[in-house]
């Protein structure tokens, strides 16, 4: 984490003087790789990516919601 704290583009220069307004908006609203892929290829993610993560198998049905954290689940 020390290298992040030492990076001026992530700390003191993380502002509208250094980045564009659109760039800051993208950084602050992006949550996953799926969001990154969705910008230039929205039709691809809508058609092929049923899952919530870009690292999952794309045409696989999404997992149902489970409120129990992964580390507390008992294997089936």
mmCIF file as gemmi writes it, N, C-alpha and C atoms, coordinates in Angstrom:
data_model
loop_
_atom_site.group_PDB
_atom_site.id
_atom_site.type_symbol
_atom_site.label_atom_id
_atom_site.label_alt_id
_atom_site.label_comp_id
_atom_site.label_asym_id
_atom_site.label_entity_id
_atom_site.label_seq_id
_atom_site.pdbx_PDB_ins_code
_atom_site.Cartn_x
_atom_site.Cartn_y
_atom_site.Cartn_z
_atom_site.occupancy
_atom_site.B_iso_or_equiv
_atom_site.pdbx_formal_charge
_atom_site.auth_seq_id
_atom_site.auth_asym_id
_atom_site.pdbx_PDB_model_num
ATOM 1 N N . UNK Axp A 1 ? 0.801 -1.194 0 1 0 ? 1 A 1
ATOM 2 C CA . UNK Axp A 1 ? 0 0 0 1 0 ? 1 A 1
ATOM 3 C C . UNK Axp A 1 ? 0.847 1.261 0 1 0 ? 1 A 1
ATOM 4 N N . UNK Axp A 2 ? 2.079 1.163 0.412 1 0 ? 2 A 1
ATOM 5 C CA . UNK Axp A 2 ? 2.931 2.35 0.489 1 0 ? 2 A 1
ATOM 6 C C . UNK Axp A 2 ? 3.135 2.978 -0.885 1 0 ? 2 A 1
ATOM 7 N N . UNK Axp A 3 ? 3.21 2.15 -1.917 1 0 ? 3 A 1
ATOM 8 C CA . UNK Axp A 3 ? 3.426 2.719 -3.251 1 0 ? 3 A 1
ATOM 9 C C . UNK Axp A 3 ? 2.205 3.495 -3.712 1 0 ? 3 A 1
ATOM 10 N N . UNK Axp A 4 ? 1.003 3.115 -3.289 1 0 ? 4 A 1
ATOM 11 C CA . UNK Axp A 4 ? -0.189 3.895 -3.629 1 0 ? 4 A 1
ATOM 12 C C . UNK Axp A 4 ? -0.177 5.238 -2.917 1 0 ? 4 A 1
ATOM 13 N N . UNK Axp A 5 ? 0.224 5.226 -1.668 1 0 ? 5 A 1
ATOM 14 C CA . UNK Axp A 5 ? 0.275 6.464 -0.902 1 0 ? 5 A 1
ATOM 15 C C . UNK Axp A 5 ? 1.372 7.401 -1.4 1 0 ? 5 A 1
ATOM 16 N N . UNK Axp A 6 ? 2.37 6.872 -2.078 1 0 ? 6 A 1
ATOM 17 C CA . UNK Axp A 6 ? 3.459 7.687 -2.603 1 0 ? 6 A 1
ATOM 18 C C . UNK Axp A 6 ? 3.184 8.18 -4.023 1 0 ? 6 A 1
ATOM 19 N N . UNK Axp A 7 ? 2.164 7.656 -4.67 1 0 ? 7 A 1
ATOM 20 C CA . UNK Axp A 7 ? 1.851 8.019 -6.054 1 0 ? 7 A 1
ATOM 21 C C . UNK Axp A 7 ? 1.081 9.341 -6.085 1 0 ? 7 A 1
ATOM 22 N N . UNK Axp A 8 ? 1.681 10.369 -6.648 1 0 ? 8 A 1
ATOM 23 C CA . UNK Axp A 8 ? 1.049 11.692 -6.643 1 0 ? 8 A 1
ATOM 24 C C . UNK Axp A 8 ? -0.233 11.741 -7.469 1 0 ? 8 A 1
ATOM 25 N N . UNK Axp A 9 ? -0.35 10.864 -8.484 1 0 ? 9 A 1
ATOM 26 C CA . UNK Axp A 9 ? -1.562 10.845 -9.297 1 0 ? 9 A 1
ATOM 27 C C . UNK Axp A 9 ? -2.727 10.188 -8.561 1 0 ? 9 A 1
ATOM 28 N N . UNK Axp A 10 ? -2.436 9.499 -7.482 1 0 ? 10 A 1
ATOM 29 C CA . UNK Axp A 10 ? -3.467 8.851 -6.678 1 0 ? 10 A 1
ATOM 30 C C . UNK Axp A 10 ? -3.765 9.636 -5.402 1 0 ? 10 A 1
ATOM 31 N N . UNK Axp A 11 ? -2.905 10.597 -5.068 1 0 ? 11 A 1
ATOM 32 C CA . UNK Axp A 11 ? -3.088 11.351 -3.819 1 0 ? 11 A 1
ATOM 33 C C . UNK Axp A 11 ? -3.251 12.845 -4.102 1 0 ? 11 A 1
ATOM 34 N N . UNK Axp A 12 ? -2.172 13.593 -4.104 1 0 ? 12 A 1
ATOM 35 C CA . UNK Axp A 12 ? -2.258 15.053 -4.211 1 0 ? 12 A 1
ATOM 36 C C . UNK Axp A 12 ? -2.729 15.536 -5.583 1 0 ? 12 A 1
ATOM 37 N N . UNK Axp A 13 ? -2.468 14.8 -6.648 1 0 ? 13 A 1
ATOM 38 C CA . UNK Axp A 13 ? -2.888 15.22 -7.986 1 0 ? 13 A 1
ATOM 39 C C . UNK Axp A 13 ? -4.159 14.517 -8.454 1 0 ? 13 A 1
ATOM 40 N N . UNK Axp A 14 ? -4.883 13.893 -7.557 1 0 ? 14 A 1
ATOM 41 C CA . UNK Axp A 14 ? -6.146 13.238 -7.912 1 0 ? 14 A 1
ATOM 42 C C . UNK Axp A 14 ? -7.253 14.283 -7.85 1 0 ? 14 A 1
ATOM 43 N N . UNK Axp A 15 ? -7.283 15.136 -8.896 1 0 ? 15 A 1
ATOM 44 C CA . UNK Axp A 15 ? -8.241 16.236 -8.926 1 0 ? 15 A 1
ATOM 45 C C . UNK Axp A 15 ? -8.542 16.63 -10.367 1 0 ? 15 A 1
ATOM 46 N N . UNK Axp A 16 ? -9.428 17.603 -10.545 1 0 ? 16 A 1
ATOM 47 C CA . UNK Axp A 16 ? -9.827 18.029 -11.888 1 0 ? 16 A 1
ATOM 48 C C . UNK Axp A 16 ? -8.754 18.845 -12.598 1 0 ? 16 A 1
ATOM 49 N N . UNK Axp A 17 ? -7.729 19.286 -11.89 1 0 ? 17 A 1
ATOM 50 C CA . UNK Axp A 17 ? -6.624 19.984 -12.551 1 0 ? 17 A 1
ATOM 51 C C . UNK Axp A 17 ? -5.747 18.995 -13.317 1 0 ? 17 A 1
ATOM 52 N N . UNK Axp A 18 ? -5.684 17.758 -12.857 1 0 ? 18 A 1
ATOM 53 C CA . UNK Axp A 18 ? -4.846 16.734 -13.481 1 0 ? 18 A 1
ATOM 54 C C . UNK Axp A 18 ? -5.647 15.847 -14.419 1 0 ? 18 A 1
ATOM 55 N N . UNK Axp A 19 ? -6.836 15.436 -13.992 1 0 ? 19 A 1
ATOM 56 C CA . UNK Axp A 19 ? -7.683 14.531 -14.777 1 0 ? 19 A 1
ATOM 57 C C . UNK Axp A 19 ? -8.879 15.28 -15.338 1 0 ? 19 A 1
ATOM 58 N N . UNK Axp A 20 ? -9.441 14.771 -16.42 1 0 ? 20 A 1
ATOM 59 C CA . UNK Axp A 20 ? -10.66 15.371 -16.957 1 0 ? 20 A 1
ATOM 60 C C . UNK Axp A 20 ? -11.83 15.022 -16.046 1 0 ? 20 A 1
ATOM 61 N N . UNK Axp A 21 ? -12.893 15.789 -16.166 1 0 ? 21 A 1
ATOM 62 C CA . UNK Axp A 21 ? -14.09 15.525 -15.37 1 0 ? 21 A 1
ATOM 63 C C . UNK Axp A 21 ? -14.646 14.136 -15.694 1 0 ? 21 A 1
ATOM 64 N N . UNK Axp A 22 ? -14.635 13.776 -16.973 1 0 ? 22 A 1
ATOM 65 C CA . UNK Axp A 22 ? -15.125 12.457 -17.397 1 0 ? 22 A 1
ATOM 66 C C . UNK Axp A 22 ? -14.233 11.345 -16.841 1 0 ? 22 A 1
ATOM 67 N N . UNK Axp A 23 ? -12.924 11.551 -16.853 1 0 ? 23 A 1
ATOM 68 C CA . UNK Axp A 23 ? -11.993 10.561 -16.317 1 0 ? 23 A 1
ATOM 69 C C . UNK Axp A 23 ? -12.199 10.317 -14.835 1 0 ? 23 A 1
ATOM 70 N N . UNK Axp A 24 ? -12.391 11.391 -14.071 1 0 ? 24 A 1
ATOM 71 C CA . UNK Axp A 24 ? -12.662 11.244 -12.635 1 0 ? 24 A 1
ATOM 72 C C . UNK Axp A 24 ? -13.985 10.526 -12.399 1 0 ? 24 A 1
ATOM 73 N N . UNK Axp A 25 ? -14.977 10.839 -13.23 1 0 ? 25 A 1
ATOM 74 C CA . UNK Axp A 25 ? -16.274 10.166 -13.103 1 0 ? 25 A 1
ATOM 75 C C . UNK Axp A 25 ? -16.121 8.662 -13.346 1 0 ? 25 A 1
ATOM 76 N N . UNK Axp A 26 ? -15.357 8.296 -14.365 1 0 ? 26 A 1
ATOM 77 C CA . UNK Axp A 26 ? -15.135 6.873 -14.669 1 0 ? 26 A 1
ATOM 78 C C . UNK Axp A 26 ? -14.438 6.171 -13.511 1 0 ? 26 A 1
ATOM 79 N N . UNK Axp A 27 ? -13.396 6.794 -12.979 1 0 ? 27 A 1
ATOM 80 C CA . UNK Axp A 27 ? -12.645 6.182 -11.879 1 0 ? 27 A 1
ATOM 81 C C . UNK Axp A 27 ? -13.534 6.009 -10.65 1 0 ? 27 A 1
ATOM 82 N N . UNK Axp A 28 ? -14.34 6.997 -10.362 1 0 ? 28 A 1
ATOM 83 C CA . UNK Axp A 28 ? -15.162 6.954 -9.151 1 0 ? 28 A 1
ATOM 84 C C . UNK Axp A 28 ? -16.41 6.084 -9.276 1 0 ? 28 A 1
ATOM 85 N N . UNK Axp A 29 ? -16.818 5.724 -10.498 1 0 ? 29 A 1
ATOM 86 C CA . UNK Axp A 29 ? -18.026 4.906 -10.665 1 0 ? 29 A 1
ATOM 87 C C . UNK Axp A 29 ? -17.73 3.485 -11.131 1 0 ? 29 A 1
ATOM 88 N N . UNK Axp A 30 ? -16.502 3.186 -11.504 1 0 ? 30 A 1
ATOM 89 C CA . UNK Axp A 30 ? -16.161 1.84 -11.965 1 0 ? 30 A 1
ATOM 90 C C . UNK Axp A 30 ? -16.006 0.908 -10.777 1 0 ? 30 A 1
ATOM 91 N N . UNK Axp A 31 ? -16.725 -0.218 -10.827 1 0 ? 31 A 1
ATOM 92 C CA . UNK Axp A 31 ? -16.658 -1.179 -9.734 1 0 ? 31 A 1
ATOM 93 C C . UNK Axp A 31 ? -16.007 -2.488 -10.138 1 0 ? 31 A 1
ATOM 94 N N . UNK Axp A 32 ? -16.037 -2.819 -11.434 1 0 ? 32 A 1
ATOM 95 C CA . UNK Axp A 32 ? -15.514 -4.121 -11.845 1 0 ? 32 A 1
ATOM 96 C C . UNK Axp A 32 ? -15.008 -4.064 -13.281 1 0 ? 32 A 1
ATOM 97 N N . UNK Axp A 33 ? -14.37 -5.141 -13.695 1 0 ? 33 A 1
ATOM 98 C CA . UNK Axp A 33 ? -13.906 -5.248 -15.079 1 0 ? 33 A 1
ATOM 99 C C . UNK Axp A 33 ? -15.091 -5.243 -16.038 1 0 ? 33 A 1
ATOM 100 N N . UNK Axp A 34 ? -16.226 -5.729 -15.586 1 0 ? 34 A 1
ATOM 101 C CA . UNK Axp A 34 ? -17.431 -5.696 -16.422 1 0 ? 34 A 1
ATOM 102 C C . UNK Axp A 34 ? -17.79 -4.25 -16.775 1 0 ? 34 A 1
ATOM 103 N N . UNK Axp A 35 ? -17.649 -3.329 -15.837 1 0 ? 35 A 1
ATOM 104 C CA . UNK Axp A 35 ? -17.908 -1.911 -16.11 1 0 ? 35 A 1
ATOM 105 C C . UNK Axp A 35 ? -16.946 -1.37 -17.165 1 0 ? 35 A 1
ATOM 106 N N . UNK Axp A 36 ? -15.698 -1.783 -17.094 1 0 ? 36 A 1
ATOM 107 C CA . UNK Axp A 36 ? -14.683 -1.335 -18.058 1 0 ? 36 A 1
ATOM 108 C C . UNK Axp A 36 ? -15.022 -1.859 -19.453 1 0 ? 36 A 1
ATOM 109 N N . UNK Axp A 37 ? -15.41 -3.117 -19.551 1 0 ? 37 A 1
ATOM 110 C CA . UNK Axp A 37 ? -15.773 -3.708 -20.843 1 0 ? 37 A 1
ATOM 111 C C . UNK Axp A 37 ? -17.079 -3.137 -21.383 1 0 ? 37 A 1
ATOM 112 N N . UNK Axp A 38 ? -17.951 -2.721 -20.499 1 0 ? 38 A 1
ATOM 113 C CA . UNK Axp A 38 ? -19.254 -2.201 -20.899 1 0 ? 38 A 1
ATOM 114 C C . UNK Axp A 38 ? -19.164 -0.862 -21.627 1 0 ? 38 A 1
ATOM 115 N N . UNK Axp A 39 ? -18.149 -0.073 -21.355 1 0 ? 39 A 1
ATOM 116 C CA . UNK Axp A 39 ? -18.037 1.24 -22.006 1 0 ? 39 A 1
ATOM 117 C C . UNK Axp A 39 ? -17.878 1.129 -23.521 1 0 ? 39 A 1
ATOM 118 N N . UNK Axp A 40 ? -16.853 0.425 -24.02 1 0 ? 40 A 1
ATOM 119 C CA . UNK Axp A 40 ? -16.706 0.362 -25.476 1 0 ? 40 A 1
ATOM 120 C C . UNK Axp A 40 ? -17.554 -0.725 -26.139 1 0 ? 40 A 1
ATOM 121 N N . UNK Axp A 41 ? -17.982 -1.745 -25.387 1 0 ? 41 A 1
ATOM 122 C CA . UNK Axp A 41 ? -18.692 -2.882 -25.981 1 0 ? 41 A 1
ATOM 123 C C . UNK Axp A 41 ? -19.974 -3.218 -25.219 1 0 ? 41 A 1
ATOM 124 N N . UNK Axp A 42 ? -20.924 -2.305 -25.113 1 0 ? 42 A 1
ATOM 125 C CA . UNK Axp A 42 ? -22.132 -2.603 -24.333 1 0 ? 42 A 1
ATOM 126 C C . UNK Axp A 42 ? -22.946 -3.753 -24.914 1 0 ? 42 A 1
ATOM 127 N N . UNK Axp A 43 ? -22.967 -3.871 -26.239 1 0 ? 43 A 1
ATOM 128 C CA . UNK Axp A 43 ? -23.739 -4.956 -26.853 1 0 ? 43 A 1
ATOM 129 C C . UNK Axp A 43 ? -23.127 -6.324 -26.546 1 0 ? 43 A 1
ATOM 130 N N . UNK Axp A 44 ? -21.81 -6.381 -26.393 1 0 ? 44 A 1
ATOM 131 C CA . UNK Axp A 44 ? -21.146 -7.647 -26.078 1 0 ? 44 A 1
ATOM 132 C C . UNK Axp A 44 ? -21.493 -8.106 -24.663 1 0 ? 44 A 1
ATOM 133 N N . UNK Axp A 45 ? -21.432 -7.205 -23.715 1 0 ? 45 A 1
ATOM 134 C CA . UNK Axp A 45 ? -21.714 -7.608 -22.337 1 0 ? 45 A 1
ATOM 135 C C . UNK Axp A 45 ? -23.192 -7.919 -22.14 1 0 ? 45 A 1
ATOM 136 N N . UNK Axp A 46 ? -24.081 -7.228 -22.849 1 0 ? 46 A 1
ATOM 137 C CA . UNK Axp A 46 ? -25.512 -7.515 -22.731 1 0 ? 46 A 1
ATOM 138 C C . UNK Axp A 46 ? -25.855 -8.872 -23.333 1 0 ? 46 A 1
ATOM 139 N N . UNK Axp A 47 ? -25.199 -9.219 -24.436 1 0 ? 47 A 1
ATOM 140 C CA . UNK Axp A 47 ? -25.517 -10.467 -25.131 1 0 ? 47 A 1
ATOM 141 C C . UNK Axp A 47 ? -24.842 -11.675 -24.494 1 0 ? 47 A 1
ATOM 142 N N . UNK Axp A 48 ? -23.576 -11.543 -24.106 1 0 ? 48 A 1
ATOM 143 C CA . UNK Axp A 48 ? -22.794 -12.703 -23.69 1 0 ? 48 A 1
ATOM 144 C C . UNK Axp A 48 ? -22.537 -12.825 -22.199 1 0 ? 48 A 1
ATOM 145 N N . UNK Axp A 49 ? -22.53 -11.719 -21.488 1 0 ? 49 A 1
ATOM 146 C CA . UNK Axp A 49 ? -22.105 -11.767 -20.09 1 0 ? 49 A 1
ATOM 147 C C . UNK Axp A 49 ? -23.313 -11.791 -19.151 1 0 ? 49 A 1
ATOM 148 N N . UNK Axp A 50 ? -23.769 -12.995 -18.807 1 0 ? 50 A 1
ATOM 149 C CA . UNK Axp A 50 ? -24.893 -13.15 -17.879 1 0 ? 50 A 1
ATOM 150 C C . UNK Axp A 50 ? -24.454 -13.01 -16.432 1 0 ? 50 A 1
ATOM 151 N N . UNK Axp A 51 ? -23.193 -13.264 -16.175 1 0 ? 51 A 1
ATOM 152 C CA . UNK Axp A 51 ? -22.672 -13.255 -14.809 1 0 ? 51 A 1
ATOM 153 C C . UNK Axp A 51 ? -22.349 -11.821 -14.37 1 0 ? 51 A 1
ATOM 154 N N . UNK Axp A 52 ? -22.042 -11.672 -13.104 1 0 ? 52 A 1
ATOM 155 C CA . UNK Axp A 52 ? -21.728 -10.344 -12.578 1 0 ? 52 A 1
ATOM 156 C C . UNK Axp A 52 ? -20.246 -10.019 -12.673 1 0 ? 52 A 1
ATOM 157 N N . UNK Axp A 53 ? -19.412 -11.023 -12.871 1 0 ? 53 A 1
ATOM 158 C CA . UNK Axp A 53 ? -17.967 -10.825 -12.934 1 0 ? 53 A 1
ATOM 159 C C . UNK Axp A 53 ? -17.437 -11.179 -14.319 1 0 ? 53 A 1
ATOM 160 N N . UNK Axp A 54 ? -16.519 -10.369 -14.826 1 0 ? 54 A 1
ATOM 161 C CA . UNK Axp A 54 ? -15.897 -10.655 -16.119 1 0 ? 54 A 1
ATOM 162 C C . UNK Axp A 54 ? -14.951 -11.842 -16.034 1 0 ? 54 A 1
ATOM 163 N N . UNK Axp A 55 ? -14.62 -12.279 -14.83 1 0 ? 55 A 1
ATOM 164 C CA . UNK Axp A 55 ? -13.721 -13.411 -14.647 1 0 ? 55 A 1
ATOM 165 C C . UNK Axp A 55 ? -14.47 -14.736 -14.554 1 0 ? 55 A 1
ATOM 166 N N . UNK Axp A 56 ? -15.796 -14.701 -14.589 1 0 ? 56 A 1
ATOM 167 C CA . UNK Axp A 56 ? -16.604 -15.926 -14.581 1 0 ? 56 A 1
ATOM 168 C C . UNK Axp A 56 ? -16.816 -16.395 -16.014 1 0 ? 56 A 1
ATOM 169 N N . UNK Axp A 57 ? -17.395 -17.58 -16.159 1 0 ? 57 A 1
ATOM 170 C CA . UNK Axp A 57 ? -17.772 -18.066 -17.492 1 0 ? 57 A 1
ATOM 171 C C . UNK Axp A 57 ? -18.933 -17.195 -17.962 1 0 ? 57 A 1
ATOM 172 N N . UNK Axp A 58 ? -18.791 -16.561 -19.11 1 0 ? 58 A 1
ATOM 173 C CA . UNK Axp A 58 ? -19.725 -15.522 -19.533 1 0 ? 58 A 1
ATOM 174 C C . UNK Axp A 58 ? -21.135 -16.014 -19.803 1 0 ? 58 A 1
ATOM 175 N N . UNK Axp A 59 ? -21.291 -17.177 -20.42 1 0 ? 59 A 1
ATOM 176 C CA . UNK Axp A 59 ? -22.646 -17.611 -20.764 1 0 ? 59 A 1
ATOM 177 C C . UNK Axp A 59 ? -23.259 -18.518 -19.696 1 0 ? 59 A 1
ATOM 178 N N . UNK Axp A 60 ? -22.651 -18.574 -18.533 1 0 ? 60 A 1
ATOM 179 C CA . UNK Axp A 60 ? -23.144 -19.372 -17.415 1 0 ? 60 A 1
ATOM 180 C C . UNK Axp A 60 ? -24.199 -18.57 -16.66 1 0 ? 60 A 1
ATOM 181 N N . UNK Axp A 61 ? -25.217 -19.233 -16.176 1 0 ? 61 A 1
ATOM 182 C CA . UNK Axp A 61 ? -26.267 -18.542 -15.416 1 0 ? 61 A 1
ATOM 183 C C . UNK Axp A 61 ? -25.677 -17.926 -14.147 1 0 ? 61 A 1
ATOM 184 N N . UNK Axp A 62 ? -26.086 -16.72 -13.812 1 0 ? 62 A 1
ATOM 185 C CA . UNK Axp A 62 ? -25.531 -16.077 -12.612 1 0 ? 62 A 1
ATOM 186 C C . UNK Axp A 62 ? -25.94 -16.816 -11.343 1 0 ? 62 A 1
ATOM 187 N N . UNK Axp A 63 ? -25.091 -16.749 -10.342 1 0 ? 63 A 1
ATOM 188 C CA . UNK Axp A 63 ? -25.399 -17.362 -9.051 1 0 ? 63 A 1
ATOM 189 C C . UNK Axp A 63 ? -26.541 -16.608 -8.386 1 0 ? 63 A 1
ATOM 190 N N . UNK Axp A 64 ? -27.387 -17.333 -7.69 1 0 ? 64 A 1
ATOM 191 C CA . UNK Axp A 64 ? -28.456 -16.672 -6.951 1 0 ? 64 A 1
ATOM 192 C C . UNK Axp A 64 ? -27.849 -15.946 -5.744 1 0 ? 64 A 1
ATOM 193 N N . UNK Axp A 65 ? -28.553 -14.956 -5.27 1 0 ? 65 A 1
ATOM 194 C CA . UNK Axp A 65 ? -28.057 -14.148 -4.153 1 0 ? 65 A 1
ATOM 195 C C . UNK Axp A 65 ? -27.949 -14.999 -2.897 1 0 ? 65 A 1
ATOM 196 N N . UNK Axp A 66 ? -26.825 -14.886 -2.218 1 0 ? 66 A 1
ATOM 197 C CA . UNK Axp A 66 ? -26.61 -15.591 -0.963 1 0 ? 66 A 1
ATOM 198 C C . UNK Axp A 66 ? -26.085 -14.575 0.047 1 0 ? 66 A 1
ATOM 199 N N . UNK Axp A 67 ? -26.864 -14.272 1.1 1 0 ? 67 A 1
ATOM 200 C CA . UNK Axp A 67 ? -26.441 -13.243 2.059 1 0 ? 67 A 1
ATOM 201 C C . UNK Axp A 67 ? -25.292 -13.679 2.968 1 0 ? 67 A 1
ATOM 202 N N . UNK Axp A 68 ? -24.965 -14.973 2.975 1 0 ? 68 A 1
ATOM 203 C CA . UNK Axp A 68 ? -23.887 -15.475 3.832 1 0 ? 68 A 1
ATOM 204 C C . UNK Axp A 68 ? -22.545 -15.224 3.146 1 0 ? 68 A 1
ATOM 205 N N . UNK Axp A 69 ? -21.597 -14.567 3.818 1 0 ? 69 A 1
ATOM 206 C CA . UNK Axp A 69 ? -20.281 -14.321 3.21 1 0 ? 69 A 1
ATOM 207 C C . UNK Axp A 69 ? -19.61 -15.632 2.788 1 0 ? 69 A 1
ATOM 208 N N . UNK Axp A 70 ? -18.845 -15.584 1.744 1 0 ? 70 A 1
ATOM 209 C CA . UNK Axp A 70 ? -18.211 -16.766 1.169 1 0 ? 70 A 1
ATOM 210 C C . UNK Axp A 70 ? -17.387 -17.539 2.189 1 0 ? 70 A 1
ATOM 211 N N . UNK Axp A 71 ? -16.666 -16.831 3.054 1 0 ? 71 A 1
ATOM 212 C CA . UNK Axp A 71 ? -15.796 -17.508 4.02 1 0 ? 71 A 1
ATOM 213 C C . UNK Axp A 71 ? -16.57 -18.2 5.146 1 0 ? 71 A 1
ATOM 214 N N . UNK Axp A 72 ? -17.875 -17.94 5.267 1 0 ? 72 A 1
ATOM 215 C CA . UNK Axp A 72 ? -18.682 -18.592 6.299 1 0 ? 72 A 1
ATOM 216 C C . UNK Axp A 72 ? -19.553 -19.727 5.757 1 0 ? 72 A 1
ATOM 217 N N . UNK Axp A 73 ? -19.545 -19.918 4.44 1 0 ? 73 A 1
ATOM 218 C CA . UNK Axp A 73 ? -20.395 -20.952 3.846 1 0 ? 73 A 1
ATOM 219 C C . UNK Axp A 73 ? -19.811 -22.34 4.058 1 0 ? 73 A 1
ATOM 220 N N . UNK Axp A 74 ? -20.699 -23.303 4.258 1 0 ? 74 A 1
ATOM 221 C CA . UNK Axp A 74 ? -20.302 -24.704 4.411 1 0 ? 74 A 1
ATOM 222 C C . UNK Axp A 74 ? -20.314 -25.337 3.021 1 0 ? 74 A 1
ATOM 223 N N . UNK Axp A 75 ? -19.224 -26.001 2.606 1 0 ? 75 A 1
ATOM 224 C CA . UNK Axp A 75 ? -19.204 -26.629 1.278 1 0 ? 75 A 1
ATOM 225 C C . UNK Axp A 75 ? -20.307 -27.674 1.138 1 0 ? 75 A 1
ATOM 226 N N . UNK Axp A 76 ? -20.843 -27.76 -0.051 1 0 ? 76 A 1
ATOM 227 C CA . UNK Axp A 76 ? -21.913 -28.737 -0.31 1 0 ? 76 A 1
ATOM 228 C C . UNK Axp A 76 ? -21.36 -30.096 -0.627 1 0 ? 76 A 1
